[in-house]
Structure formats: structure tokens, C-alpha cells
């Protein structure tokens, strides 16, 4: 919801946007106010549907019943936009013959490749057939990184010629963050604690800094589930750095602004596994940049294609020693490059993403 709602909210300033979902308009309003700390645009219309009727529960049946009602009520051009593979396949099969309906699919990964790496070959074959159908039949395909775009074009034949790179965005309020004169934390991480996010690598790097370099870095890790908090606190205790590492549960997004004010360096220690290698486009990368933090980040192709090396400190993924060395270098560096970071990051706000998306739509459909 975090990225989808912020993007649609910005996009609704350029187009009429209808979000079909199970949430009520009041619930969406509350999310904007309570979690994001902003208001929903009046141009973002919420169409609440039910997925249950007379005891029968089906997202597929009732979603498309409601979508068809909406489409039949419009004589103007309609753009169906989705990030869900199965949802887009059903939309293509149901509405492809409608002359006024066009399709945009946004992809964040090649799911069949992820299954293949995990040796789930049956799931990989099914997903590949699904992806092939969508990539070949959608009007516009949007990839979130240059490396993902290239990987799709290398692995799939005869995909749509209208294939674009459209990185994720961030809330421009991060550009208003002004750090405290005396910050509490040397490092901050915000996000989920999936294994491929590399938080274990970071904690091992903190141990090297403490015992090899006698540098007691204070680290705040934000976004843990209850079990994640226990697991990583146990790891920090085992490595004798529990006095350096503070872990807190998930917070509302609007609270992250104040947390970033209290830190010197934002860290992104992603591993090669999962979506890390070619597909990831972390929201936190743009948030850290917008807030003017120094950034220590894994040197992965997906991230290298997203940000100039002069704006970040790249470290070797899955290498605690190199992460420790790079963090030490960042701590000792006095040039924060705030102006360059702001100039770069302002091109990746949700408003900028909506503007680029509207250009893509106008190029193809003359909206």
C-alpha cells in the first residue's frame, strides 16, 4: 500500500484514477492521514468491492464483475494498470477486445527466475508461461530497474515494444528533513527484515568495527516483526554488540522523518539472493538521499544502475569486512554532498514518477 497509494495519489493530479479494492474510502483516508501524514487527493476515487456473496468468497469472480461494470460505464479510453500477474492475465483475456481499453503492467521481478533459483521448477514453468503471455500482450510494460528491463528482454521473446524503465519514488517530505546538531545514531536501517536484506551481514560488520577498529557505532534498525526482533537481538548479543544495536518494531511511515534526523548514515546491506541482484529498487535509497544522509549500500547491479557512485559508498554484498571498512570510510568522510543528493533525488519523488508515467501514456495513446 505504501508505494501504490502514494503513486496513485500523485497520478490522480494528471488523470482520473479509480482504485478498485476491498478497503473503504474512510479506511484509505485514515491510512493517508495516520500512516503517511498527508491527505488523499480528491481525484483519487475509491471503488470498494466485496469478495464475498452469499457465502461464496472469490477475489477473481467479484473483482472482474465490478471491473466490467466500470468499463461498460465509460465510452472514453480506459487504462487498466496492475502489478499483479494473475490479475493482469484475467484483465487481458476479459477486455482485450474492447477498443477503448489499454493495459499497463508494472513488474518488480521475474518471478519464474526467482522460483528457478530456489529449485521450484514446476512453479517456475507456470510463472514463465504467465509472464510470457503478459509481456507479449500488454500495451505497455514498465520495469523498475534498468537491469530488470534488460533481463526481461534477454529471457523473453517478442515482448511488447513499449517497454520502459520507471524507478520507484519517495515522498518529497524527506527532502525537508533537517538533521539534529547532535545525532544519536551513526547508522540507520528502515524496512523489512527479510533474509536477503542482509541485516545479519550488517551486525557482523558492527562487530568488526567494535573489536578490530575500536569504533562503537550506534545503530538503529527499524521495521522488525516480533520474531525478527528476537532473532536479531539474539545475534547482536551473541556477537557482543547488543550495546551498539537497537532494534524497534515497524513504525508509521510519517515517523521515519524524525528517525532519519537522528542518524548520520543510511545503510542498505542487501544480499545477492532474492530480488537483490537485478531487480530491487529500494524506496529507502531515495528516502536516504532525499534526507541528505550519507549512504552505505551493497554494490549490486540493480542499485548501481539506479544511483551514481559519487552519491553513495558502495560495499561488497555479503562481506562483513568490506561493509565495516566502508562504514568506517563514510564515518570519516566530511563531504556529505547534500546539494548533489537533493538535485538527484528530486527527480525521483512520486510527483516526478507520475509526470514521467503520464509522458509514457501520452506518447502511446495521445491522452
VENSULVEN-V396747 format. One record per residue. N is the residue number from 0. OMEGA is omega in whole degrees, -180 to 180 (NA if undefined). NEAR is the number of other ideal C-beta (glycine too) atoms within 12 Angstrom. Layout:
n = [N/N]
omega = [OMEGA/OMEGA]
near = [NEAR/NEAR]
This chain:
n = [0/1/2/3/4/5/6/7/8/9/10/11/12/13/14/15/16/17/18/19/20/21/22/23/24/25/26/27/28/29/30/31/32/33/34/35/36/37/38/39/40/41/42/43/44/45/46/47/48/49/50/51/52/53/54/55/56/57/58/59/60/61/62/63/64/65/66/67/68/69/70/71/72/73/74/75/76/77/78/79/80/81/82/83/84/85/86/87/88/89/90/91/92/93/94/95/96/97/98/99/100/101/102/103/104/105/106/107/108/109/110/111/112/113/114/115/116/117/118/119/120/121/122/123/124/125/126/127/128/129/130/131/132/133/134/135/136/137/138/139/140/141/142/143/144/145/146/147/148/149/150/151/152/153/154/155/156/157/158/159/160/161/162/163/164/165/166/167/168/169/170/171/172/173/174/175/176/177/178/179/180/181/182/183/184/185/186/187/188/189/190/191/192/193/194/195/196/197/198/199/200/201/202/203/204/205/206/207/208/209/210/211/212/213/214/215/216/217/218/219/220/221/222/223/224/225/226/227/228/229/230/231/232/233/234/235/236/237/238/239/240/241/242/243/244/245/246/247/248/249/250/251/252/253/254/255/256/257/258/259/260/261/262/263/264/265/266/267/268/269/270/271/272/273/274/275/276/277/278/279/280/281/282/283/284/285/286/287/288/289/290/291/292/293/294/295/296/297/298/299/300/301/302/303/304/305/306/307/308/309/310/311/312/313/314/315/316/317/318/319/320/321/322/323/324/325/326/327/328/329/330/331/332/333/334/335/336/337/338/339/340/341/342/343/344/345/346/347/348/349/350/351/352/353/354/355/356/357/358/359/360/361/362/363/364/365/366]
omega = [-175/-177/-176/-177/180/179/-180/179/178/-179/-178/174/-179/-180/168/-177/176/177/178/-175/179/-178/175/179/178/178/177/176/-180/179/178/-176/-170/-175/-175/-179/178/-177/174/177/177/-179/175/-177/-180/177/-177/179/174/175/180/179/-178/177/179/-179/179/174/-176/-175/-172/176/-176/173/-179/179/179/177/180/-177/-179/-179/-178/170/179/177/179/177/174/-175/-177/172/-175/-175/-177/178/-180/177/180/179/179/-178/-177/-168/-176/-179/177/-174/-177/-177/179/-170/174/177/177/-177/180/-177/166/-173/-179/178/177/176/-179/-180/179/179/174/-167/179/178/179/180/180/-179/180/178/179/180/180/-179/-178/-178/-179/-171/179/-180/-179/176/-179/174/-174/175/177/-179/176/178/-179/-179/176/-177/177/-170/-177/-178/171/177/-180/179/-178/-176/-173/170/179/-179/175/-177/177/-179/-176/177/178/179/178/-179/177/-176/174/-180/177/-176/-176/-173/173/-176/173/171/175/180/180/-172/176/-174/-177/176/169/180/176/176/-179/-178/175/178/178/177/179/179/-176/-171/179/-177/-179/177/179/179/176/-171/175/177/-172/173/-176/166/-180/-178/176/-179/179/-176/-176/172/176/179/179/179/179/-179/177/176/-179/175/-179/-170/174/-178/178/-177/179/180/175/-174/-178/179/-178/180/-178/178/180/177/-173/-176/178/-170/170/-175/179/-173/-175/178/177/-173/179/180/-171/-169/-172/-165/-171/176/-167/173/-176/178/-179/178/177/180/-179/180/177/179/162/-176/170/-170/177/-180/180/-179/-179/-178/177/-180/-174/-172/177/-177/-179/-177/-177/172/-179/176/-180/-180/174/-178/-178/-179/-179/176/178/180/-178/176/178/179/-180/179/-177/-177/-179/-178/-177/176/-173/-178/179/179/179/-180/179/-171/-179/176/-176/172/177/178/178/179/178/179/179/178/180/176/178/180/-179/178/-173/-173/-180/179/NA]
near = [22/29/29/29/34/37/40/37/37/32/36/27/21/27/28/22/31/28/34/32/28/21/23/16/20/14/20/30/22/20/30/30/18/20/24/29/22/24/18/30/28/15/20/32/21/29/24/20/27/22/21/13/14/9/8/13/14/18/23/21/20/23/30/27/22/26/33/23/16/25/30/16/14/20/11/17/22/30/36/39/35/31/28/23/29/24/28/36/30/27/36/30/20/23/30/23/10/24/13/20/28/30/39/36/40/40/42/32/31/38/34/30/29/28/22/20/23/17/10/17/15/14/19/22/16/20/29/27/20/30/36/26/27/42/40/26/26/39/34/34/37/39/38/40/37/25/30/43/34/20/31/39/23/14/21/30/13/13/28/30/15/24/31/32/28/40/41/37/40/42/39/28/24/39/31/20/33/18/27/15/8/10/25/21/33/34/49/44/50/44/34/26/32/22/21/32/36/39/41/32/39/50/40/31/46/44/33/29/36/28/19/16/20/10/26/21/37/26/42/35/43/37/30/30/18/14/13/27/23/16/21/38/27/18/27/30/18/16/26/18/35/21/17/31/41/30/34/26/22/22/23/23/34/23/21/38/30/27/35/43/26/31/41/35/42/50/48/47/50/44/30/26/23/28/34/35/30/36/38/42/41/43/37/41/44/43/42/45/45/37/40/31/46/36/47/47/44/43/31/37/26/40/43/25/27/42/35/21/18/16/35/38/38/32/36/25/34/27/23/31/20/25/43/34/24/36/43/28/23/36/29/18/19/10/15/25/25/21/15/19/33/25/18/30/39/24/26/38/32/41/27/28/38/31/24/27/36/26/19/29/30/17/16/25/22/9/21]
